[in-house]
Amino acid sequence: PVGPLPQGKTPGVFVQHGYAMVAADMRGTGASEGWMNQMSDVLRQDGKALVDWIAAQPWSNGNVGMMGGSYEGWSQLAVASMKPAALKTIVPKNPGWDAFKTHPGGVFSYAFMQTWSGLTFHLNRGSSFPAFPLSSAPPVIDEDGDGDLLDEVPVDLNGNGWFYDDYAWPIWKGPEPRYADGVKRQHHYYLSAILQHQAHPGGAPGSYDGFSLTSAARFRDAPRPGDGLTAPGLNWAWVPEIRDSGIPIFFQAGWFDPFVRSVFELQSSLASSNVTKLLATPTYHQGISPAFAKTIETTPDPTSALTLQWFDRWLKGVDNGIEREPALTMFVANGGWRKQPQWPLAEQQATRFYLDRANALTSELKTAARGKDSYKADFSHQSGWPPTLDTSSIAEVNRRVPRAEPTSPVFLRNRQFMYGLPEGPPNRTEQDRKALVYTSAPLQADTDVIGHPIVQLWASSTADDGDFFFYLEDVAPDGTAILVTEYQHRAGFKYLRDNDQIIPGKSGIDVKPELPWHGFNQADYDPKVFAGGRVAQIRTALYPTAWRFRKGHSIRLAIAAADWPTFELHPALSPENRPDAASNVVPTLGIHRGGREASYIELPVVPASAGSPLSSSTVQR
């Protein structure tokens, strides 16, 4: 039994249990030839070819599994849709499968895409990105036969740290490649691959720049440059094939990861056709800081033990009963590990907290005072925490692309940024001063919120359109506000659509759970949603969560009009994407409450006794 190895992970524990591990770079990256177009159809075809090759090797028993996170999670689902016979199971962790990944809620993920594009620019050219000095993929062919692969890297002629700009494609048109050992090569395999990433000999522009590709596609049906694919064609269009494959899937998600909603949607939607499990851990895209882990009282993480059990079941045929366990294993912040049979939880009780006068939340509609609260947008509001990332190395890449430099000198860490972790708990106490907040009375008992919070807002604005950012927070008796979960929504996407349309065409798949969905196609957008004093309904789901609010704590909903520079400011309101730009249109929002325009947040409250505790033997296996 074998499977591709997630980058940076040691194969030791799996090799010790009788597995062979295989790692591969995708087409157009590392030392591979060709050029890369992100998340395209050719990559899933390549994945099937790789699985078929592995299964045919003499050291393989013909059973292949895949594991890994982020892009590696996306690739597993993509390959599963090709239905290779040898692929027996996949374990995608935080797969980039969000229905509108680069524009969640219709708002462009600016800081992440700037950083991701800078990193891939370097990795595709055999150089190191100063912001994240990862080692480039080494050569894989020892052309001079001396047993040393690293001497296949050509000399950096101009000494600027990037050798790719010293040579030309085709190679014979430029200066003769030089090597540190002085030995001449005939084929220049590594240099040839790198130069293809930069400029493909067939005339294509080399590996596409991710920022340019995604920033231009402001609607879900907007074709991207190069191949004309739209957002559904990068993931959800393949879900019917994944269903038809029947492949067992062990989904893994982080409660503070930007793709957590889509993981729950995939598991819930495929549970009737595929054997599926879902493990939800208290982590961001790259883990959790010790300080935050302590705050929410984390205990040992069962990921490794459960993953090994899963592979044993589907690759070795060990009848360990894991497929008969409850479908969901999740960590409840402040409440420990729980097992649940399905999502959403059957025990959840939709509990509304209405916006009230004096910045209060009330659970009684009849007591919620009618009125309108005014909030002048503060474009400097942000939801990020140290450590900071200096953007100067991104600016250097941008000059070479070329495109404008980042509009912020630093980026901060949060769910959407994905690179690195906030050093401590996500404390929003100070940033709430730049937002409009509504806070409940102290809770009379511990309250578990497990599921997808829903915000329904009636709003108006002095501008024609705008962005809304929602934050559900846990407020301690001393006033400290800790972020629980959040989401954002561009008001112009005002129409609610059938969420089954996340999958294009008539797939026959019921996309679950039934969450607000706005289509995000160009026809779904009204750029003058607030024009003429109109009051618009904004209804959206926050990222799913599992959080215990302690007795004596309060529940808070914070509302803002920006989260810069994590997200791009609304282009119609800030064309320069700068909070202090003189050309900005800074609106005053009206948040309506009470009566027929009662705004509220609806929380999935679950009895503390729901589910079963995860046994210590499972955690420590």
ZITADA-V744004 format. One record per backbone hydrogen bond with DSSP energy under -1.0 kcal/mol. NH is the residue of the N-H (numbers start at 1). CO is the residue of the C=O. E is the energy in kcal/mol with one decimal. If there is no record, write none. Layout:
NH:CO:E ; NH:CO:E
//
This chain:
2:63:-1.7 ; 5:22:-2.3 ; 9:6:-2.1 ; 15:11:-2.9 ; 16:12:-2.6 ; 18:15:-1.9 ; 19:14:-2.0 ; 20:1:-1.7 ; 22:3:-2.2 ; 28:33:-1.7 ; 29:26:-1.6 ; 32:29:-2.3 ; 40:37:-1.0 ; 43:40:-1.1 ; 45:41:-1.6 ; 46:42:-2.3 ; 47:43:-2.1 ; 48:44:-1.9 ; 49:45:-2.0 ; 50:46:-2.2 ; 51:47:-2.4 ; 52:48:-2.6 ; 53:49:-2.1 ; 54:50:-2.6 ; 55:51:-2.4 ; 56:52:-1.1 ; 57:54:-1.6 ; 60:57:-1.8 ; 64:86:-2.8 ; 65:2:-3.7 ; 66:89:-1.3 ; 68:91:-1.1 ; 70:93:-2.1 ; 72:69:-1.8 ; 74:70:-2.3 ; 75:71:-2.7 ; 76:72:-1.3 ; 77:73:-1.6 ; 78:74:-2.4 ; 79:75:-2.7 ; 80:76:-2.7 ; 81:77:-1.5 ; 82:79:-1.7 ; 83:80:-1.5 ; 87:84:-1.2 ; 88:64:-2.7 ; 90:248:-1.6 ; 91:66:-1.8 ; 93:68:-2.3 ; 94:252:-3.1 ; 97:95:-2.4 ; 101:98:-1.1 ; 103:100:-1.4 ; 106:103:-2.9 ; 107:104:-1.1 ; 109:102:-2.7 ; 110:108:-1.7 ; 111:566:-1.5 ; 113:109:-1.7 ; 114:110:-2.3 ; 115:111:-2.1 ; 116:112:-3.5 ; 117:113:-2.0 ; 118:114:-1.7 ; 119:115:-2.5 ; 120:116:-2.6 ; 121:117:-1.9 ; 122:118:-1.5 ; 123:119:-2.6 ; 124:120:-2.4 ; 125:122:-1.7 ; 127:122:-2.1 ; 132:129:-1.1 ; 134:132:-3.1 ; 143:141:-1.4 ; 145:142:-1.1 ; 152:149:-2.1 ; 153:150:-1.6 ; 155:178:-2.8 ; 157:155:-1.1 ; 166:163:-2.0 ; 173:170:-2.0 ; 174:171:-1.3 ; 182:179:-2.0 ; 192:188:-2.9 ; 193:189:-2.1 ; 194:190:-2.4 ; 195:191:-2.5 ; 196:192:-1.6 ; 197:193:-1.7 ; 198:194:-1.3 ; 199:195:-3.0 ; 203:200:-2.0 ; 207:197:-3.6 ; 208:36:-2.2 ; 213:209:-2.1 ; 214:210:-2.2 ; 215:211:-2.8 ; 218:216:-1.4 ; 220:520:-3.4 ; 222:219:-1.7 ; 224:229:-2.3 ; 227:225:-1.1 ; 228:224:-1.7 ; 231:220:-1.1 ; 233:230:-1.1 ; 234:231:-1.8 ; 235:232:-1.3 ; 237:232:-2.8 ; 238:235:-2.4 ; 239:236:-1.5 ; 242:238:-1.8 ; 243:239:-2.7 ; 244:240:-2.4 ; 245:241:-1.7 ; 249:275:-2.7 ; 250:90:-2.3 ; 251:277:-2.8 ; 252:92:-2.1 ; 253:279:-3.0 ; 255:281:-2.8 ; 256:283:-2.2 ; 257:254:-2.0 ; 260:257:-1.3 ; 263:259:-1.6 ; 264:260:-1.9 ; 265:261:-2.2 ; 266:262:-2.7 ; 267:263:-2.5 ; 268:264:-2.4 ; 269:265:-2.3 ; 270:266:-1.9 ; 273:270:-1.5 ; 274:270:-2.8 ; 277:249:-2.0 ; 278:327:-2.5 ; 279:251:-2.3 ; 280:329:-2.6 ; 281:253:-2.7 ; 283:281:-2.1 ; 284:287:-3.9 ; 287:284:-1.3 ; 293:289:-2.7 ; 294:290:-2.2 ; 295:291:-1.6 ; 296:292:-1.9 ; 297:294:-1.1 ; 298:293:-2.3 ; 306:302:-2.6 ; 307:303:-2.5 ; 308:304:-2.3 ; 309:305:-2.1 ; 310:306:-2.4 ; 311:307:-2.4 ; 312:308:-2.6 ; 313:309:-2.0 ; 314:310:-2.0 ; 315:311:-3.0 ; 318:312:-2.3 ; 320:318:-2.0 ; 324:321:-1.5 ; 325:322:-1.2 ; 328:340:-2.9 ; 329:278:-2.6 ; 330:338:-2.9 ; 331:280:-1.6 ; 332:336:-2.8 ; 333:546:-2.5 ; 334:296:-2.4 ; 335:332:-3.0 ; 336:332:-1.6 ; 338:330:-3.1 ; 339:612:-2.7 ; 340:328:-2.4 ; 348:345:-1.5 ; 349:605:-3.0 ; 351:603:-2.8 ; 353:601:-2.6 ; 354:362:-3.7 ; 355:599:-2.4 ; 356:360:-2.8 ; 361:439:-1.5 ; 362:354:-2.3 ; 368:365:-1.2 ; 371:593:-2.0 ; 373:591:-2.7 ; 375:589:-2.2 ; 377:587:-2.6 ; 381:378:-1.7 ; 385:413:-2.0 ; 389:411:-2.5 ; 391:409:-2.4 ; 395:391:-2.3 ; 396:392:-1.7 ; 397:393:-1.4 ; 398:394:-2.7 ; 399:395:-2.0 ; 401:397:-1.4 ; 403:398:-2.2 ; 411:389:-1.9 ; 413:385:-2.6 ; 418:414:-1.5 ; 419:417:-1.1 ; 423:386:-2.4 ; 427:425:-2.1 ; 428:481:-3.1 ; 432:428:-2.3 ; 433:430:-1.7 ; 434:431:-2.0 ; 435:432:-1.3 ; 436:559:-2.8 ; 438:557:-2.1 ; 439:359:-2.5 ; 440:555:-2.9 ; 443:553:-3.2 ; 447:549:-2.7 ; 449:547:-3.1 ; 450:604:-2.2 ; 451:545:-2.3 ; 454:602:-2.4 ; 455:540:-2.9 ; 456:600:-2.7 ; 457:538:-3.3 ; 459:536:-2.7 ; 460:590:-2.1 ; 462:588:-1.3 ; 468:489:-2.5 ; 469:560:-2.6 ; 470:487:-3.0 ; 471:558:-2.2 ; 472:485:-2.9 ; 473:556:-2.7 ; 474:482:-2.8 ; 475:554:-2.7 ; 476:480:-2.8 ; 479:476:-2.5 ; 482:474:-2.5 ; 483:426:-2.6 ; 484:472:-3.2 ; 485:472:-1.3 ; 487:470:-1.7 ; 489:468:-2.6 ; 490:105:-2.4 ; 491:466:-2.7 ; 493:490:-1.9 ; 494:492:-1.9 ; 497:517:-3.9 ; 501:498:-2.2 ; 502:499:-1.6 ; 503:500:-1.4 ; 507:505:-1.1 ; 515:513:-1.5 ; 520:518:-2.8 ; 524:521:-1.3 ; 525:522:-1.4 ; 526:492:-2.4 ; 529:526:-1.0 ; 530:464:-2.9 ; 533:530:-1.1 ; 536:459:-3.1 ; 538:457:-3.3 ; 540:455:-2.2 ; 542:453:-2.9 ; 543:486:-1.9 ; 545:451:-2.4 ; 547:449:-2.5 ; 548:333:-2.2 ; 549:447:-3.2 ; 552:443:-2.4 ; 553:550:-2.3 ; 554:475:-2.6 ; 556:473:-2.2 ; 557:438:-2.6 ; 558:471:-2.6 ; 559:436:-2.8 ; 560:469:-2.3 ; 564:381:-2.0 ; 567:563:-3.2 ; 568:108:-2.2 ; 573:570:-1.4 ; 574:570:-2.8 ; 577:574:-1.9 ; 581:578:-1.4 ; 584:581:-1.5 ; 585:573:-2.9 ; 589:375:-3.4 ; 590:460:-2.9 ; 591:373:-3.0 ; 592:458:-2.9 ; 593:371:-2.4 ; 597:594:-1.3 ; 600:456:-2.7 ; 601:353:-2.2 ; 602:454:-3.6 ; 603:351:-3.2 ; 605:349:-2.1 ; 605:603:-1.4 ; 606:448:-2.7 ; 610:607:-2.4 ; 612:339:-1.7 ; 619:615:-1.7 ; 620:616:-2.2
//
